[in-house]
Amino acid sequence: MELRIQHLSKQYSNGVQALKDINLTIPSGMFGLLGPNGAGKSTLMRTLATLQDADAGTATLDNIKISEQKDQIRRLLGYLPQDFGLYPKVSAYDLLDHFALLKGLLNRKQRKEAVDALLHQTNLYSVKNKHLGGFSGGMRQRFGIAQALLGDPKLIIVDEPTAGLDPEERVRFHNLLADIGTEKIVILSTHIVEDVADLCNNMAVIDKGSVILSGQPLRLIEQIQGKIWKRFIEKIELAAYQQKYPLISSRLTSGRTLIHVYADERPDNSFNPAQGNLEDVYFSAMAGLLPSAMPIQRAA
Ligand code: ADP
C-alpha cells in the first residue's frame, strides 16, 4: 500500500495558509508526522480522512483519489480525531457496538465477535460495561483506537493521541499501536518526538504548513552523528549562548542547564560530543540548521 500526497495546499477563509505544497509518499507501516502546535498536522489529517478538502493538490491511496472517491476511502479508513468526543453515560460495549453498526457490521453475531475482539485487543474488556464518563484519558484513547480499528481499515490516522497521557498510559498506548500490523498504513500525528522515536519507521517534520524534513528516523539520526555538541551552562548564560552558537535545545538536568548545539566542528573545548537522537534531529530541522541535501528524502 502507498499513500501519495502531491502538491497539497490549503488556505482557510481567515487567510491562514495551513498547508503549503505538501509532497509525501507514505508506505505501509507506522508513519510519524511531527510538528509543533499550529504546524498544519490536523488540517492534513482531516484532509486525508475526507473531512475537508484541500484547495490544490491530490492525495491518492494506491489508485483511489481521496478527494474524489470519498466513500471508497471511508471504507478503508480508521480515524481517531484529536478531539474525540464520547457519550459519557453509555458503556464502552454499547458505543462500540453502535459504531460497528454504523460501519455496516449488520450481522449481530459477527458484530459481537468484532466488538469483543477489539475490546480485548485494547485491554478494555474487563471494563466494557462501565460508562465512558468514568474512563481515564488513557482508557478513552484506547477506546478511540478500538473504534478506529472497526471494519479492519487499511489506512489508520491517529491525531495527537498521546497528548495528556501519563507515562504509563503512553507506553500502553504505544504498545497497542505497535501491534496494529505492518501491512497497514498508520499515520501518527504528534508534537511529541518520543512517540515517533518509539514507534515509526518513517517520518516527516512539518512546520508552518511545509514539510521541512522526511525520512527514516534511524537514518536521520545517523546523519547528525558527530554534529551535536553539549555542555552545561548557568541558566543566566542561556541568551548569550543562543546568540553565539547554533543552539538547538536547552534543558534543565539535575538543576543545571544542558545545552545542545548543532555544528560540523566542536565549537570550542568547553563542548563535548553528544550522542545525537531524534530530538536533536527535530530541533535542528526546526532551527533550519540541517543542510539542504538532507531534507526531503523519499520516505521508503
Ligand atoms: P496542528 O494540528 O499542527 O496544531 P492545525 O492544522 O490545527 O495545526 O492548524 C494549522 C493552522 O491553521 C493554525 O494556524 C490554525 O490556527 C489554523 N486553522 C486550523 N483550523 C482552522 C479553521 N477551521 N479556520 C481557520 N484557521 C484554522
Boltz pocket constraint, residues with backbone or C-beta under 6 A from the ligand:
constraints:
  - pocket:
      binder: B
      contacts: [[A, 12], [A, 13], [A, 14], [A, 16], [A, 17], [A, 18], [A, 35], [A, 36], [A, 37], [A, 38], [A, 39], [A, 40], [A, 41], [A, 42], [A, 43], [A, 44]]
      max_distance: 6.0
